Amino acid sequence: MTTKHKSPTSGSSIHPRLSGVSGADKSIAGSEHNTIYHFWQRSRKYLTNTRVQKDMSNKSGISQKHMRNNEIYICQHEASTMLT
């Protein structure tokens, strides 16, 4: 008595062939209607702009630490030195 075994992908709705799926060759970045991708892009842009604005607003009173002869010196930089 012989038993026929089905192929794991033949007739299966769980594993459709990629050639039969429309748009399977498109990347996530190329998709115009991918909401998650666009949300991620906007959040990256927003975080970058916030960081730049924070740096610009703190330029007038930045203290920087400098190491010289194993001692830490804190130097206060004025706005005029940061803009040049």
N, CA, C and O atoms as a Maestro MAE file, in Angstrom:
{
 s_m_m2io_version
 :::
 2.0.0
}

f_m_ct {
 s_m_title
 :::
 protein
 m_atom[336] {
  # First column is atom index #
  i_m_mmod_type
  r_m_x_coord
  r_m_y_coord
  r_m_z_coord
  i_m_residue_number
  s_m_chain_name
  s_m_pdb_residue_name
  s_m_pdb_atom_name
  i_m_atomic_number
  :::
  1 25 0.838 -1.181 0.000 1 A "MET " " N  " 7
  2 3 0.000 0.000 0.000 1 A "MET " " CA " 6
  3 2 0.885 1.246 0.000 1 A "MET " " C  " 6
  4 15 1.785 1.371 0.831 1 A "MET " " O  " 8
  5 25 0.636 2.143 -0.906 2 A "THR " " N  " 7
  6 3 1.434 3.362 -0.999 2 A "THR " " CA " 6
  7 2 0.609 4.549 -0.525 2 A "THR " " C  " 6
  8 15 -0.605 4.607 -0.717 2 A "THR " " O  " 8
  9 25 1.303 5.489 0.096 3 A "THR " " N  " 7
  10 3 0.645 6.700 0.585 3 A "THR " " CA " 6
  11 2 1.199 7.891 -0.167 3 A "THR " " C  " 6
  12 15 2.415 8.050 -0.272 3 A "THR " " O  " 8
  13 25 0.322 8.726 -0.691 4 A "LYS " " N  " 7
  14 3 0.761 9.926 -1.394 4 A "LYS " " CA " 6
  15 2 0.911 11.063 -0.392 4 A "LYS " " C  " 6
  16 15 0.033 11.296 0.439 4 A "LYS " " O  " 8
  17 25 2.035 11.767 -0.482 5 A "HIS " " N  " 7
  18 3 2.277 12.921 0.393 5 A "HIS " " CA " 6
  19 2 2.095 14.200 -0.407 5 A "HIS " " C  " 6
  20 15 2.599 14.327 -1.523 5 A "HIS " " O  " 8
  21 25 1.381 15.127 0.165 6 A "LYS " " N  " 7
  22 3 1.184 16.419 -0.502 6 A "LYS " " CA " 6
  23 2 2.393 17.313 -0.249 6 A "LYS " " C  " 6
  24 15 3.017 17.265 0.811 6 A "LYS " " O  " 8
  25 25 2.694 18.101 -1.218 7 A "SER " " N  " 7
  26 3 3.747 19.108 -1.054 7 A "SER " " CA " 6
  27 2 3.258 20.140 -0.039 7 A "SER " " C  " 6
  28 15 2.076 20.484 -0.050 7 A "SER " " O  " 8
  29 25 4.135 20.648 0.845 8 A "PRO " " N  " 7
  30 3 3.677 21.598 1.866 8 A "PRO " " CA " 6
  31 2 3.107 22.891 1.295 8 A "PRO " " C  " 6
  32 15 2.329 23.569 1.967 8 A "PRO " " O  " 8
  33 25 3.481 23.245 0.062 9 A "THR " " N  " 7
  34 3 2.992 24.511 -0.499 9 A "THR " " CA " 6
  35 2 1.904 24.317 -1.546 9 A "THR " " C  " 6
  36 15 1.317 25.298 -2.000 9 A "THR " " O  " 8
  37 25 1.620 23.083 -1.939 10 A "SER " " N  " 7
  38 3 0.635 22.894 -3.010 10 A "SER " " CA " 6
  39 2 -0.776 23.093 -2.468 10 A "SER " " C  " 6
  40 15 -1.192 22.414 -1.529 10 A "SER " " O  " 8
  41 25 -1.500 24.021 -3.062 11 A "GLY " " N  " 7
  42 3 -2.881 24.262 -2.672 11 A "GLY " " CA " 6
  43 2 -3.055 24.867 -1.293 11 A "GLY " " C  " 6
  44 15 -4.163 24.855 -0.755 11 A "GLY " " O  " 8
  45 25 -2.014 25.384 -0.718 12 A "SER " " N  " 7
  46 3 -2.100 25.942 0.630 12 A "SER " " CA " 6
  47 2 -2.407 27.426 0.573 12 A "SER " " C  " 6
  48 15 -1.796 28.166 -0.199 12 A "SER " " O  " 8
  49 25 -3.351 27.856 1.386 13 A "SER " " N  " 7
  50 3 -3.660 29.291 1.435 13 A "SER " " CA " 6
  51 2 -2.707 30.025 2.371 13 A "SER " " C  " 6
  52 15 -2.657 31.255 2.369 13 A "SER " " O  " 8
  53 25 -1.954 29.278 3.168 14 A "ILE " " N  " 7
  54 3 -1.011 29.904 4.103 14 A "ILE " " CA " 6
  55 2 0.250 30.356 3.382 14 A "ILE " " C  " 6
  56 15 0.825 31.385 3.736 14 A "ILE " " O  " 8
  57 25 0.691 29.607 2.380 15 A "HIS " " N  " 7
  58 3 1.920 29.923 1.659 15 A "HIS " " CA " 6
  59 2 1.616 30.176 0.185 15 A "HIS " " C  " 6
  60 15 1.905 29.311 -0.642 15 A "HIS " " O  " 8
  61 25 1.053 31.313 -0.175 16 A "PRO " " N  " 7
  62 3 0.800 31.559 -1.603 16 A "PRO " " CA " 6
  63 2 2.107 31.813 -2.339 16 A "PRO " " C  " 6
  64 15 3.091 32.256 -1.747 16 A "PRO " " O  " 8
  65 25 2.104 31.529 -3.622 17 A "ARG " " N  " 7
  66 3 3.303 31.809 -4.417 17 A "ARG " " CA " 6
  67 2 3.461 33.305 -4.583 17 A "ARG " " C  " 6
  68 15 2.483 34.018 -4.811 17 A "ARG " " O  " 8
  69 25 4.678 33.777 -4.469 18 A "LEU " " N  " 7
  70 3 4.927 35.214 -4.549 18 A "LEU " " CA " 6
  71 2 4.577 35.785 -5.913 18 A "LEU " " C  " 6
  72 15 4.183 36.948 -6.013 18 A "LEU " " O  " 8
  73 25 4.713 34.989 -6.963 19 A "SER " " N  " 7
  74 3 4.394 35.503 -8.295 19 A "SER " " CA " 6
  75 2 2.905 35.785 -8.444 19 A "SER " " C  " 6
  76 15 2.514 36.604 -9.276 19 A "SER " " O  " 8
  77 25 2.072 35.122 -7.655 20 A "GLY " " N  " 7
  78 3 0.636 35.342 -7.731 20 A "GLY " " CA " 6
  79 2 0.152 36.518 -6.901 20 A "GLY " " C  " 6
  80 15 -1.006 36.918 -7.021 20 A "GLY " " O  " 8
  81 25 1.000 37.071 -6.072 21 A "VAL " " N  " 7
  82 3 0.606 38.181 -5.205 21 A "VAL " " CA " 6
  83 2 0.940 39.486 -5.898 21 A "VAL " " C  " 6
  84 15 2.087 39.704 -6.288 21 A "VAL " " O  " 8
  85 25 -0.046 40.359 -6.059 22 A "SER " " N  " 7
  86 3 0.224 41.632 -6.733 22 A "SER " " CA " 6
  87 2 1.009 42.550 -5.810 22 A "SER " " C  " 6
  88 15 0.664 42.703 -4.638 22 A "SER " " O  " 8
  89 25 2.055 43.153 -6.331 23 A "GLY " " N  " 7
  90 3 2.868 44.080 -5.544 23 A "GLY " " CA " 6
  91 2 3.878 43.401 -4.645 23 A "GLY " " C  " 6
  92 15 4.442 44.049 -3.763 23 A "GLY " " O  " 8
  93 25 4.129 42.094 -4.840 24 A "ALA " " N  " 7
  94 3 5.067 41.383 -3.977 24 A "ALA " " CA " 6
  95 2 6.498 41.825 -4.208 24 A "ALA " " C  " 6
  96 15 7.342 41.673 -3.325 24 A "ALA " " O  " 8
  97 25 6.785 42.373 -5.392 25 A "ASP " " N  " 7
  98 3 8.149 42.779 -5.698 25 A "ASP " " CA " 6
  99 2 8.448 44.201 -5.238 25 A "ASP " " C  " 6
  100 15 9.567 44.679 -5.424 25 A "ASP " " O  " 8
  101 25 7.477 44.889 -4.645 26 A "LYS " " N  " 7
  102 3 7.708 46.265 -4.194 26 A "LYS " " CA " 6
  103 2 8.338 46.261 -2.807 26 A "LYS " " C  " 6
  104 15 8.022 45.412 -1.973 26 A "LYS " " O  " 8
  105 25 9.214 47.195 -2.574 27 A "SER " " N  " 7
  106 3 9.816 47.317 -1.254 27 A "SER " " CA " 6
  107 2 8.910 48.148 -0.363 27 A "SER " " C  " 6
  108 15 7.981 48.799 -0.841 27 A "SER " " O  " 8
  109 25 9.183 48.123 0.930 28 A "ILE " " N  " 7
  110 3 8.396 48.925 1.878 28 A "ILE " " CA " 6
  111 2 8.592 50.406 1.595 28 A "ILE " " C  " 6
  112 15 7.639 51.183 1.651 28 A "ILE " " O  " 8
  113 25 9.832 50.800 1.290 29 A "ALA " " N  " 7
  114 3 10.112 52.214 1.041 29 A "ALA " " CA " 6
  115 2 9.413 52.709 -0.209 29 A "ALA " " C  " 6
  116 15 9.082 53.892 -0.292 29 A "ALA " " O  " 8
  117 25 9.178 51.840 -1.188 30 A "GLY " " N  " 7
  118 3 8.548 52.254 -2.424 30 A "GLY " " CA " 6
  119 2 7.032 52.292 -2.354 30 A "GLY " " C  " 6
  120 15 6.387 52.804 -3.269 30 A "GLY " " O  " 8
  121 25 6.459 51.769 -1.301 31 A "SER " " N  " 7
  122 3 5.007 51.738 -1.181 31 A "SER " " CA " 6
  123 2 4.476 53.108 -0.797 31 A "SER " " C  " 6
  124 15 4.930 53.715 0.173 31 A "SER " " O  " 8
  125 25 3.515 53.585 -1.565 32 A "GLU " " N  " 7
  126 3 2.942 54.907 -1.292 32 A "GLU " " CA " 6
  127 2 1.897 54.861 -0.189 32 A "GLU " " C  " 6
  128 15 1.573 55.894 0.397 32 A "GLU " " O  " 8
  129 25 1.366 53.679 0.101 33 A "HIS " " N  " 7
  130 3 0.264 53.580 1.048 33 A "HIS " " CA " 6
  131 2 0.658 52.817 2.305 33 A "HIS " " C  " 6
  132 15 -0.208 52.242 2.965 33 A "HIS " " O  " 8
  133 25 1.908 52.798 2.643 34 A "ASN " " N  " 7
  134 3 2.346 52.098 3.838 34 A "ASN " " CA " 6
  135 2 2.342 53.081 5.004 34 A "ASN " " C  " 6
  136 15 3.272 53.874 5.147 34 A "ASN " " O  " 8
  137 25 1.316 53.036 5.829 35 A "THR " " N  " 7
  138 3 1.121 54.008 6.905 35 A "THR " " CA " 6
  139 2 2.223 53.933 7.943 35 A "THR " " C  " 6
  140 15 2.704 54.965 8.410 35 A "THR " " O  " 8
  141 25 2.630 52.731 8.310 36 A "ILE " " N  " 7
  142 3 3.655 52.585 9.349 36 A "ILE " " CA " 6
  143 2 4.973 53.181 8.887 36 A "ILE " " C  " 6
  144 15 5.657 53.844 9.668 36 A "ILE " " O  " 8
  145 25 5.343 52.955 7.629 37 A "TYR " " N  " 7
  146 3 6.596 53.501 7.112 37 A "TYR " " CA " 6
  147 2 6.570 55.023 7.118 37 A "TYR " " C  " 6
  148 15 7.545 55.653 7.530 37 A "TYR " " O  " 8
  149 25 5.470 55.625 6.668 38 A "HIS " " N  " 7
  150 3 5.388 57.085 6.633 38 A "HIS " " CA " 6
  151 2 5.375 57.677 8.036 38 A "HIS " " C  " 6
  152 15 5.964 58.733 8.267 38 A "HIS " " O  " 8
  153 25 4.706 57.006 8.975 39 A "PHE " " N  " 7
  154 3 4.703 57.466 10.362 39 A "PHE " " CA " 6
  155 2 6.119 57.445 10.925 39 A "PHE " " C  " 6
  156 15 6.524 58.370 11.629 39 A "PHE " " O  " 8
  157 25 6.882 56.378 10.611 40 A "TRP " " N  " 7
  158 3 8.258 56.259 11.088 40 A "TRP " " CA " 6
  159 2 9.123 57.370 10.499 40 A "TRP " " C  " 6
  160 15 9.944 57.957 11.203 40 A "TRP " " O  " 8
  161 25 8.943 57.660 9.209 41 A "GLN " " N  " 7
  162 3 9.720 58.722 8.569 41 A "GLN " " CA " 6
  163 2 9.425 60.076 9.207 41 A "GLN " " C  " 6
  164 15 10.341 60.858 9.463 41 A "GLN " " O  " 8
  165 25 8.132 60.353 9.467 42 A "ARG " " N  " 7
  166 3 7.773 61.633 10.087 42 A "ARG " " CA " 6
  167 2 8.327 61.740 11.491 42 A "ARG " " C  " 6
  168 15 8.785 62.813 11.885 42 A "ARG " " O  " 8
  169 25 8.300 60.658 12.264 43 A "SER " " N  " 7
  170 3 8.801 60.709 13.637 43 A "SER " " CA " 6
  171 2 10.311 60.929 13.648 43 A "SER " " C  " 6
  172 15 10.819 61.635 14.519 43 A "SER " " O  " 8
  173 25 11.038 60.339 12.699 44 A "ARG " " N  " 7
  174 3 12.485 60.571 12.621 44 A "ARG " " CA " 6
  175 2 12.766 62.037 12.311 44 A "ARG " " C  " 6
  176 15 13.652 62.643 12.912 44 A "ARG " " O  " 8
  177 25 12.010 62.608 11.371 45 A "LYS " " N  " 7
  178 3 12.197 64.003 10.986 45 A "LYS " " CA " 6
  179 2 11.875 64.925 12.150 45 A "LYS " " C  " 6
  180 15 12.590 65.899 12.385 45 A "LYS " " O  " 8
  181 25 10.797 64.628 12.888 46 A "TYR " " N  " 7
  182 3 10.393 65.451 14.028 46 A "TYR " " CA " 6
  183 2 11.459 65.418 15.117 46 A "TYR " " C  " 6
  184 15 11.793 66.456 15.687 46 A "TYR " " O  " 8
  185 25 11.999 64.225 15.413 47 A "LEU " " N  " 7
  186 3 13.018 64.117 16.460 47 A "LEU " " CA " 6
  187 2 14.276 64.880 16.080 47 A "LEU " " C  " 6
  188 15 14.895 65.515 16.934 47 A "LEU " " O  " 8
  189 25 14.662 64.827 14.812 48 A "THR " " N  " 7
  190 3 15.849 65.548 14.358 48 A "THR " " CA " 6
  191 2 15.639 67.046 14.491 48 A "THR " " C  " 6
  192 15 16.521 67.749 14.984 48 A "THR " " O  " 8
  193 25 14.482 67.552 14.059 49 A "ASN " " N  " 7
  194 3 14.205 68.982 14.156 49 A "ASN " " CA " 6
  195 2 14.154 69.447 15.600 49 A "ASN " " C  " 6
  196 15 14.618 70.548 15.899 49 A "ASN " " O  " 8
  197 25 13.608 68.652 16.502 50 A "THR " " N  " 7
  198 3 13.545 69.012 17.915 50 A "THR " " CA " 6
  199 2 14.947 69.119 18.492 50 A "THR " " C  " 6
  200 15 15.235 70.046 19.249 50 A "THR " " O  " 8
  201 25 15.818 68.188 18.145 51 A "ARG " " N  " 7
  202 3 17.184 68.196 18.652 51 A "ARG " " CA " 6
  203 2 17.924 69.442 18.170 51 A "ARG " " C  " 6
  204 15 18.659 70.059 18.942 51 A "ARG " " O  " 8
  205 25 17.741 69.818 16.909 52 A "VAL " " N  " 7
  206 3 18.399 71.006 16.360 52 A "VAL " " CA " 6
  207 2 17.887 72.254 17.054 52 A "VAL " " C  " 6
  208 15 18.682 73.128 17.399 52 A "VAL " " O  " 8
  209 25 16.578 72.363 17.271 53 A "GLN " " N  " 7
  210 3 16.012 73.529 17.946 53 A "GLN " " CA " 6
  211 2 16.523 73.630 19.372 53 A "GLN " " C  " 6
  212 15 16.786 74.732 19.852 53 A "GLN " " O  " 8
  213 25 16.669 72.506 20.058 54 A "LYS " " N  " 7
  214 3 17.173 72.511 21.427 54 A "LYS " " CA " 6
  215 2 18.620 73.008 21.445 54 A "LYS " " C  " 6
  216 15 18.987 73.805 22.308 54 A "LYS " " O  " 8
  217 25 19.439 72.544 20.503 55 A "ASP " " N  " 7
  218 3 20.830 72.992 20.424 55 A "ASP " " CA " 6
  219 2 20.907 74.485 20.138 55 A "ASP " " C  " 6
  220 15 21.742 75.179 20.718 55 A "ASP " " O  " 8
  221 25 20.052 74.989 19.256 56 A "MET " " N  " 7
  222 3 20.075 76.408 18.917 56 A "MET " " CA " 6
  223 2 19.663 77.266 20.109 56 A "MET " " C  " 6
  224 15 20.216 78.348 20.306 56 A "MET " " O  " 8
  225 25 18.707 76.803 20.903 57 A "SER " " N  " 7
  226 3 18.232 77.603 22.027 57 A "SER " " CA " 6
  227 2 19.230 77.616 23.181 57 A "SER " " C  " 6
  228 15 19.188 78.526 24.008 57 A "SER " " O  " 8
  229 25 20.116 76.642 23.257 58 A "ASN " " N  " 7
  230 3 21.076 76.569 24.360 58 A "ASN " " CA " 6
  231 2 22.440 77.157 24.011 58 A "ASN " " C  " 6
  232 15 23.368 77.049 24.813 58 A "ASN " " O  " 8
  233 25 22.592 77.775 22.842 59 A "LYS " " N  " 7
  234 3 23.910 78.262 22.422 59 A "LYS " " CA " 6
  235 2 24.436 79.378 23.312 59 A "LYS " " C  " 6
  236 15 25.652 79.534 23.424 59 A "LYS " " O  " 8
  237 25 23.571 80.161 23.949 60 A "SER " " N  " 7
  238 3 24.048 81.317 24.712 60 A "SER " " CA " 6
  239 2 24.728 80.917 26.012 60 A "SER " " C  " 6
  240 15 25.570 81.675 26.494 60 A "SER " " O  " 8
  241 25 24.420 79.796 26.595 61 A "GLY " " N  " 7
  242 3 25.027 79.445 27.877 61 A "GLY " " CA " 6
  243 2 25.494 78.012 27.948 61 A "GLY " " C  " 6
  244 15 25.036 77.265 28.813 61 A "GLY " " O  " 8
  245 25 26.381 77.607 27.078 62 A "ILE " " N  " 7
  246 3 26.879 76.228 27.071 62 A "ILE " " CA " 6
  247 2 28.170 76.157 27.875 62 A "ILE " " C  " 6
  248 15 29.086 76.953 27.664 62 A "ILE " " O  " 8
  249 25 28.238 75.202 28.796 63 A "SER " " N  " 7
  250 3 29.500 74.967 29.493 63 A "SER " " CA " 6
  251 2 30.113 73.703 28.940 63 A "SER " " C  " 6
  252 15 29.432 72.687 28.797 63 A "SER " " O  " 8
  253 25 31.379 73.758 28.633 64 A "GLN " " N  " 7
  254 3 32.072 72.593 28.106 64 A "GLN " " CA " 6
  255 2 33.187 72.205 29.066 64 A "GLN " " C  " 6
  256 15 33.855 73.054 29.656 64 A "GLN " " O  " 8
  257 25 33.367 70.886 29.204 65 A "LYS " " N  " 7
  258 3 34.427 70.384 30.072 65 A "LYS " " CA " 6
  259 2 35.662 70.105 29.224 65 A "LYS " " C  " 6
  260 15 35.577 69.484 28.165 65 A "LYS " " O  " 8
  261 25 36.802 70.569 29.704 66 A "HIS " " N  " 7
  262 3 38.069 70.318 29.022 66 A "HIS " " CA " 6
  263 2 39.006 69.616 29.995 66 A "HIS " " C  " 6
  264 15 39.039 69.940 31.182 66 A "HIS " " O  " 8
  265 25 39.765 68.657 29.487 67 A "MET " " N  " 7
  266 3 40.696 67.912 30.322 67 A "MET " " CA " 6
  267 2 42.101 68.400 30.029 67 A "MET " " C  " 6
  268 15 42.537 68.385 28.878 67 A "MET " " O  " 8
  269 25 42.815 68.833 31.059 68 A "ARG " " N  " 7
  270 3 44.188 69.281 30.887 68 A "ARG " " CA " 6
  271 2 44.979 68.837 32.116 68 A "ARG " " C  " 6
  272 15 44.621 69.178 33.243 68 A "ARG " " O  " 8
  273 25 46.044 68.082 31.901 69 A "ASN " " N  " 7
  274 3 46.890 67.560 32.977 69 A "ASN " " CA " 6
  275 2 46.064 66.796 34.017 69 A "ASN " " C  " 6
  276 15 46.231 66.990 35.221 69 A "ASN " " O  " 8
  277 25 45.183 65.938 33.541 70 A "ASN " " N  " 7
  278 3 44.323 65.107 34.381 70 A "ASN " " CA " 6
  279 2 43.399 65.907 35.297 70 A "ASN " " C  " 6
  280 15 42.932 65.370 36.302 70 A "ASN " " O  " 8
  281 25 43.121 67.171 34.982 71 A "GLU " " N  " 7
  282 3 42.164 67.967 35.738 71 A "GLU " " CA " 6
  283 2 41.080 68.454 34.782 71 A "GLU " " C  " 6
  284 15 41.346 68.726 33.611 71 A "GLU " " O  " 8
  285 25 39.882 68.559 35.286 72 A "ILE " " N  " 7
  286 3 38.764 68.983 34.448 72 A "ILE " " CA " 6
  287 2 38.532 70.473 34.630 72 A "ILE " " C  " 6
  288 15 38.355 70.956 35.748 72 A "ILE " " O  " 8
  289 25 38.534 71.192 33.519 73 A "TYR " " N  " 7
  290 3 38.249 72.624 33.521 73 A "TYR " " CA " 6
  291 2 36.910 72.839 32.822 73 A "TYR " " C  " 6
  292 15 36.662 72.285 31.751 73 A "TYR " " O  " 8
  293 25 36.060 73.637 33.432 74 A "ILE " " N  " 7
  294 3 34.774 73.956 32.818 74 A "ILE " " CA " 6
  295 2 34.847 75.369 32.273 74 A "ILE " " C  " 6
  296 15 35.082 76.322 33.017 74 A "ILE " " O  " 8
  297 25 34.645 75.500 30.966 75 A "CYS " " N  " 7
  298 3 34.738 76.802 30.309 75 A "CYS " " CA " 6
  299 2 33.354 77.242 29.863 75 A "CYS " " C  " 6
  300 15 32.609 76.470 29.261 75 A "CYS " " O  " 8
  301 25 33.019 78.491 30.163 76 A "GLN " " N  " 7
  302 3 31.743 79.058 29.734 76 A "GLN " " CA " 6
  303 2 31.945 79.732 28.386 76 A "GLN " " C  " 6
  304 15 32.797 80.610 28.252 76 A "GLN " " O  " 8
  305 25 31.177 79.331 27.398 77 A "HIS " " N  " 7
  306 3 31.270 79.917 26.069 77 A "HIS " " CA " 6
  307 2 30.140 80.910 25.887 77 A "HIS " " C  " 6
  308 15 28.994 80.626 26.235 77 A "HIS " " O  " 8
  309 25 30.456 82.063 25.349 78 A "GLU " " N  " 7
  310 3 29.449 83.093 25.091 78 A "GLU " " CA " 6
  311 2 28.829 82.871 23.719 78 A "GLU " " C  " 6
  312 15 29.371 82.131 22.898 78 A "GLU " " O  " 8
  313 25 27.706 83.506 23.476 79 A "ALA " " N  " 7
  314 3 26.995 83.359 22.205 79 A "ALA " " CA " 6
  315 2 27.822 83.889 21.040 79 A "ALA " " C  " 6
  316 15 27.739 83.350 19.937 79 A "ALA " " O  " 8
  317 25 28.611 84.923 21.259 80 A "SER " " N  " 7
  318 3 29.396 85.499 20.165 80 A "SER " " CA " 6
  319 2 30.468 84.532 19.678 80 A "SER " " C  " 6
  320 15 30.768 84.507 18.484 80 A "SER " " O  " 8
  321 25 31.055 83.735 20.571 81 A "THR " " N  " 7
  322 3 32.078 82.779 20.139 81 A "THR " " CA " 6
  323 2 31.449 81.584 19.439 81 A "THR " " C  " 6
  324 15 32.097 80.961 18.598 81 A "THR " " O  " 8
  325 25 30.203 81.247 19.763 82 A "MET " " N  " 7
  326 3 29.557 80.097 19.143 82 A "MET " " CA " 6
  327 2 29.047 80.418 17.739 82 A "MET " " C  " 6
  328 15 28.928 79.516 16.910 82 A "MET " " O  " 8
  329 25 28.750 81.663 17.464 83 A "LEU " " N  " 7
  330 3 28.196 82.024 16.164 83 A "LEU " " CA " 6
  331 2 29.257 82.193 15.097 83 A "LEU " " C  " 6
  332 15 28.930 82.161 13.911 83 A "LEU " " O  " 8
  333 25 30.513 82.371 15.468 84 A "THR " " N  " 7
  334 3 31.563 82.584 14.473 84 A "THR " " CA " 6
  335 2 32.146 81.291 14.009 84 A "THR " " C  " 6
  336 15 33.045 81.285 13.169 84 A "THR " " O  " 8
  :::
 }
 m_bond[335] {
  # First column is bond index #
  i_m_from
  i_m_to
  i_m_order
  :::
  1 1 2 1
  2 2 3 1
  3 3 4 2
  4 3 5 1
  5 5 6 1
  6 6 7 1
  7 7 8 2
  8 7 9 1
  9 9 10 1
  10 10 11 1
  11 11 12 2
  12 11 13 1
  13 13 14 1
  14 14 15 1
  15 15 16 2
  16 15 17 1
  17 17 18 1
  18 18 19 1
  19 19 20 2
  20 19 21 1
  21 21 22 1
  22 22 23 1
  23 23 24 2
  24 23 25 1
  25 25 26 1
  26 26 27 1
  27 27 28 2
  28 27 29 1
  29 29 30 1
  30 30 31 1
  31 31 32 2
  32 31 33 1
  33 33 34 1
  34 34 35 1
  35 35 36 2
  36 35 37 1
  37 37 38 1
  38 38 39 1
  39 39 40 2
  40 39 41 1
  41 41 42 1
  42 42 43 1
  43 43 44 2
  44 43 45 1
  45 45 46 1
  46 46 47 1
  47 47 48 2
  48 47 49 1
  49 49 50 1
  50 50 51 1
  51 51 52 2
  52 51 53 1
  53 53 54 1
  54 54 55 1
  55 55 56 2
  56 55 57 1
  57 57 58 1
  58 58 59 1
  59 59 60 2
  60 59 61 1
  61 61 62 1
  62 62 63 1
  63 63 64 2
  64 63 65 1
  65 65 66 1
  66 66 67 1
  67 67 68 2
  68 67 69 1
  69 69 70 1
  70 70 71 1
  71 71 72 2
  72 71 73 1
  73 73 74 1
  74 74 75 1
  75 75 76 2
  76 75 77 1
  77 77 78 1
  78 78 79 1
  79 79 80 2
  80 79 81 1
  81 81 82 1
  82 82 83 1
  83 83 84 2
  84 83 85 1
  85 85 86 1
  86 86 87 1
  87 87 88 2
  88 87 89 1
  89 89 90 1
  90 90 91 1
  91 91 92 2
  92 91 93 1
  93 93 94 1
  94 94 95 1
  95 95 96 2
  96 95 97 1
  97 97 98 1
  98 98 99 1
  99 99 100 2
  100 99 101 1
  101 101 102 1
  102 102 103 1
  103 103 104 2
  104 103 105 1
  105 105 106 1
  106 106 107 1
  107 107 108 2
  108 107 109 1
  109 109 110 1
  110 110 111 1
  111 111 112 2
  112 111 113 1
  113 113 114 1
  114 114 115 1
  115 115 116 2
  116 115 117 1
  117 117 118 1
  118 118 119 1
  119 119 120 2
  120 119 121 1
  121 121 122 1
  122 122 123 1
  123 123 124 2
  124 123 125 1
  125 125 126 1
  126 126 127 1
  127 127 128 2
  128 127 129 1
  129 129 130 1
  130 130 131 1
  131 131 132 2
  132 131 133 1
  133 133 134 1
  134 134 135 1
  135 135 136 2
  136 135 137 1
  137 137 138 1
  138 138 139 1
  139 139 140 2
  140 139 141 1
  141 141 142 1
  142 142 143 1
  143 143 144 2
  144 143 145 1
  145 145 146 1
  146 146 147 1
  147 147 148 2
  148 147 149 1
  149 149 150 1
  150 150 151 1
  151 151 152 2
  152 151 153 1
  153 153 154 1
  154 154 155 1
  155 155 156 2
  156 155 157 1
  157 157 158 1
  158 158 159 1
  159 159 160 2
  160 159 161 1
  161 161 162 1
  162 162 163 1
  163 163 164 2
  164 163 165 1
  165 165 166 1
  166 166 167 1
  167 167 168 2
  168 167 169 1
  169 169 170 1
  170 170 171 1
  171 171 172 2
  172 171 173 1
  173 173 174 1
  174 174 175 1
  175 175 176 2
  176 175 177 1
  177 177 178 1
  178 178 179 1
  179 179 180 2
  180 179 181 1
  181 181 182 1
  182 182 183 1
  183 183 184 2
  184 183 185 1
  185 185 186 1
  186 186 187 1
  187 187 188 2
  188 187 189 1
  189 189 190 1
  190 190 191 1
  191 191 192 2
  192 191 193 1
  193 193 194 1
  194 194 195 1
  195 195 196 2
  196 195 197 1
  197 197 198 1
  198 198 199 1
  199 199 200 2
  200 199 201 1
  201 201 202 1
  202 202 203 1
  203 203 204 2
  204 203 205 1
  205 205 206 1
  206 206 207 1
  207 207 208 2
  208 207 209 1
  209 209 210 1
  210 210 211 1
  211 211 212 2
  212 211 213 1
  213 213 214 1
  214 214 215 1
  215 215 216 2
  216 215 217 1
  217 217 218 1
  218 218 219 1
  219 219 220 2
  220 219 221 1
  221 221 222 1
  222 222 223 1
  223 223 224 2
  224 223 225 1
  225 225 226 1
  226 226 227 1
  227 227 228 2
  228 227 229 1
  229 229 230 1
  230 230 231 1
  231 231 232 2
  232 231 233 1
  233 233 234 1
  234 234 235 1
  235 235 236 2
  236 235 237 1
  237 237 238 1
  238 238 239 1
  239 239 240 2
  240 239 241 1
  241 241 242 1
  242 242 243 1
  243 243 244 2
  244 243 245 1
  245 245 246 1
  246 246 247 1
  247 247 248 2
  248 247 249 1
  249 249 250 1
  250 250 251 1
  251 251 252 2
  252 251 253 1
  253 253 254 1
  254 254 255 1
  255 255 256 2
  256 255 257 1
  257 257 258 1
  258 258 259 1
  259 259 260 2
  260 259 261 1
  261 261 262 1
  262 262 263 1
  263 263 264 2
  264 263 265 1
  265 265 266 1
  266 266 267 1
  267 267 268 2
  268 267 269 1
  269 269 270 1
  270 270 271 1
  271 271 272 2
  272 271 273 1
  273 273 274 1
  274 274 275 1
  275 275 276 2
  276 275 277 1
  277 277 278 1
  278 278 279 1
  279 279 280 2
  280 279 281 1
  281 281 282 1
  282 282 283 1
  283 283 284 2
  284 283 285 1
  285 285 286 1
  286 286 287 1
  287 287 288 2
  288 287 289 1
  289 289 290 1
  290 290 291 1
  291 291 292 2
  292 291 293 1
  293 293 294 1
  294 294 295 1
  295 295 296 2
  296 295 297 1
  297 297 298 1
  298 298 299 1
  299 299 300 2
  300 299 301 1
  301 301 302 1
  302 302 303 1
  303 303 304 2
  304 303 305 1
  305 305 306 1
  306 306 307 1
  307 307 308 2
  308 307 309 1
  309 309 310 1
  310 310 311 1
  311 311 312 2
  312 311 313 1
  313 313 314 1
  314 314 315 1
  315 315 316 2
  316 315 317 1
  317 317 318 1
  318 318 319 1
  319 319 320 2
  320 319 321 1
  321 321 322 1
  322 322 323 1
  323 323 324 2
  324 323 325 1
  325 325 326 1
  326 326 327 1
  327 327 328 2
  328 327 329 1
  329 329 330 1
  330 330 331 1
  331 331 332 2
  332 331 333 1
  333 333 334 1
  334 334 335 1
  335 335 336 2
  :::
 }
}
